[in-house]
Amino acid sequence: MIVREGAVEIETISSFEKGPGSISPGFYNRSMEASRDFSVALLKTMKPGIALDSMAGTGIRGLRIAKESGWKVVLNDRDPRNTEIQKRNSKLNAVDVEIMGDDYFCAVSSRKWDYIDVDPFGTPSGLLEAAIMNLKNNGIIGITMTDTANLEGKSLDKGMRIYGSRSIHGIYSREISTRIFVKYVMERGASLGRAGKSLLAIREGHFIRVFVRFRKGNKVADESLNEIRNVDVEGETAGPLYVGKLYDTELITKMEDFPFSENSRRLFANFRNEDLMFLFFTNSSDKREIRKSAIIEKLKDKGYKAGGTNFNDKGIKSDCGIDEYTKILKSL
Ligand SMILES: C[S@@+](CC[C@H](N)C(=O)[O-])C[C@H]1O[C@@H](n2cnc3c(N)ncnc32)[C@H](O)[C@@H]1O
């Protein structure tokens, strides 16, 4: 079966349109298209370097990076059936990539990288230190986690054990889980004397994906932890989590012209709103639901920045402050 995504065509064995899919060689998962779109778009804004797609499956992400952003790419997967599919897919797209069939740890430690993509099934627990140690200074890692239930569902104790933070249930859990995951990644770097800077974060479907740049230095590594703390959310304590900026606005501006898929474009439209505030406002007042677009329009009329958030369909992000927001909501 051949599927098309971005500028590549990919031979797959099985294809999933929704959800996590099932673990099998040569599988294609449409619901991860946004995760791949943003990897390519982000790298396209930078001077091409060398990238490792460390858990490449069919090779789709790495092949897109090579073809659409001009980076030199190494594909790796320990399953030999995937290695064969990657060879066929690189031929199919006339893309020159190196193909390794090694275990993750051998692949990441085989040289120093400008970008490493870590895309495991479930949690990347145990994988990140090796990647961070083998990044060049100011190199970037893109990491997926698909065990969102451990930070948002019924297994918060497991989330505590894996990610070292207490999450919460409720409307804020998608933003809280994303910020716990960013904290987790930054702490892995800090332990190795590297300061992590969050460049972009996606909370979509069953996954969280973050892109973090790492700079070497003990002092900057210490400072990188300054924005990690516990927070009180609706009477519960969550954290520790990262409360700083999730997006690099300069990068976002450079990504504007990327030919995103429709879904990725929808997510991208909210990126500029996410850092307007920590968490978000909701559209209900005194049990009344007010049209989100009406609230946003009113906020903008008053000179505030405002827009939707990918962390909640009904959420609104704005720089207006809670008192002004409450006043505006009551006036509508
Ligand atoms: C979620 S899939 C990757 C999907 C792919 N990146 C994509 O965008 O379609 C995870 C892949 O990691 C590979 N894998 C799992 N553990 C590995 C390890 N220790 N070393 C190398 N590859 C591994 C699996 O064979 C599987 O193909």
The ligand as an SDF file (V2000), in Angstrom:
LIG
                    3D

 27 29  0  0  0  0  0  0  0  0999 V2000
    6.2230    4.5210   16.9230 C   0  0  0  0  0  0  0  0  0  0  0  0
    7.2100    3.6000   15.8320 S   0  0  0  0  0  0  0  0  0  0  0  0
    7.9850    4.8210   14.8380 C   0  0  0  0  0  0  0  0  0  0  0  0
    7.1050    5.4510   13.8370 C   0  0  0  0  0  0  0  0  0  0  0  0
    7.8000    6.3370   12.8420 C   0  0  0  0  0  0  0  0  0  0  0  0
    8.7480    7.2460   13.4680 N   0  0  0  0  0  0  0  0  0  0  0  0
    6.7800    7.0900   12.0230 C   0  0  0  0  0  0  0  0  0  0  0  0
    6.7650    8.3580   12.0790 O   0  0  0  0  0  0  0  0  0  0  0  0
    5.9990    6.4540   11.3140 O   0  0  0  0  0  0  0  0  0  0  0  0
    8.5360    3.0800   16.8380 C   0  0  0  0  0  0  0  0  0  0  0  0
    9.6240    2.3330   16.0900 C   0  0  0  0  0  0  0  0  0  0  0  0
   10.7200    2.1570   16.9790 O   0  0  0  0  0  0  0  0  0  0  0  0
   11.3440    0.9360   16.6910 C   0  0  0  0  0  0  0  0  0  0  0  0
   12.0960    0.5730   17.9090 N   0  0  0  0  0  0  0  0  0  0  0  0
   11.5990    0.2200   19.1230 C   0  0  0  0  0  0  0  0  0  0  0  0
   12.5960    0.0360   20.0040 N   0  0  0  0  0  0  0  0  0  0  0  0
   13.7630    0.2930   19.3540 C   0  0  0  0  0  0  0  0  0  0  0  0
   15.1240    0.2810   19.7440 C   0  0  0  0  0  0  0  0  0  0  0  0
   15.5030   -0.0200   20.9880 N   0  0  0  0  0  0  0  0  0  0  0  0
   16.0460    0.6040   18.8140 N   0  0  0  0  0  0  0  0  0  0  0  0
   15.6810    0.9350   17.5440 C   0  0  0  0  0  0  0  0  0  0  0  0
   14.3940    0.9500   17.1140 N   0  0  0  0  0  0  0  0  0  0  0  0
   13.4420    0.6430   18.0130 C   0  0  0  0  0  0  0  0  0  0  0  0
   10.1910   -0.0060   16.3500 C   0  0  0  0  0  0  0  0  0  0  0  0
   10.6460   -1.0680   15.5280 O   0  0  0  0  0  0  0  0  0  0  0  0
    9.2280    0.9400   15.6330 C   0  0  0  0  0  0  0  0  0  0  0  0
    9.4020    0.8640   14.2330 O   0  0  0  0  0  0  0  0  0  0  0  0
  1  2  1  0
  2  3  1  0
  2 10  1  0
  3  4  1  0
  4  5  1  0
  5  6  1  0
  5  7  1  0
  7  8  2  0
  7  9  1  0
 10 11  1  0
 11 12  1  0
 11 26  1  0
 12 13  1  0
 13 14  1  0
 13 24  1  0
 14 15  1  0
 14 23  1  0
 15 16  2  0
 16 17  1  0
 17 18  1  0
 17 23  2  0
 18 19  1  0
 18 20  2  0
 20 21  1  0
 21 22  2  0
 22 23  1  0
 24 25  1  0
 24 26  1  0
 26 27  1  0
M  CHG  2   2   1   9  -1
M  END
$$$$
